[in-house]
Amino acid sequence: MEELRPNDQRARYAIAMIWVILFLNTAILILEFIGLMIEEGFIPIENMPGLVTWLYLTGHLYASVLVLVAVIVSTVTFIMWFRRAYYNIGLRVNNLLYGDGWAAGSWFIPVINFYMPFQIMKDLYKQTEKYMTFSMKEPYKGNLKTNYVNLWWTLWIISGLVNYFSIRISWNIESAEQTTANSFIDLIGAIMQIALCVVTIVVIKDYSDAEKVLIEERPEESENGIPAAPVE
């Protein structure tokens, strides 16, 4: 039976980049809150020292640019981990919903990217749990339930919608009220992004811990010493 390919390093890279995004979104959350307080008059901007005002304005700009760069890099590292994980379990089971190429390609096709990545992640978890429960010499006792997967995708969809509405509003701001509304939406967006980062880290780590065992453990052999066939 073909050996599984190492994926631990890819998981570490993916998690590290998500931590970077989490840190940057925390900074943006603080800056957005300060900006909202300024717009509502709770913090008189005329009484703020020039250096503080400069730090607020430039800090928000730099954090936003860095988040964009980090998201691009994180997308690459996450998809590399995701596809390798789906490829590996495909070497052990025969009834995956899709080929491993879809674990990468499904993210970039409109409409399909609203449901297929979620289906693949659930399939990854369920098939791995099934295999490690019934086909390993010692059943895996870690956490491979799909509760966090459901929450992960819910946060992903909501976060995407919040960002979409934020961009649409920012293009058509014509009044102070619209500026305040956009700041409030950006504040919610930052909170959603932070929550999404935390849950995504849990999803990757839970699966990565199981995959390490899957890679290290040899498939259970039949009585004549021939490795067991892939699970149907």
DAVEN-V253673 format. One record per helix or strand of 3 or more residues. SS is the DSSP state (hx for helix, st for strand). FROM is the first residue (numbers start at 1). LEN is the number of residues. If there is no record, write none. Layout:
BEGIN
{{SS/FROM/LEN} {SS/FROM/LEN}}
END
This chain:
BEGIN
{{hx/8/32} {hx/45/3} {hx/50/41} {hx/102/7} {hx/112/3} {hx/116/19} {hx/147/24} {hx/176/41}}
END
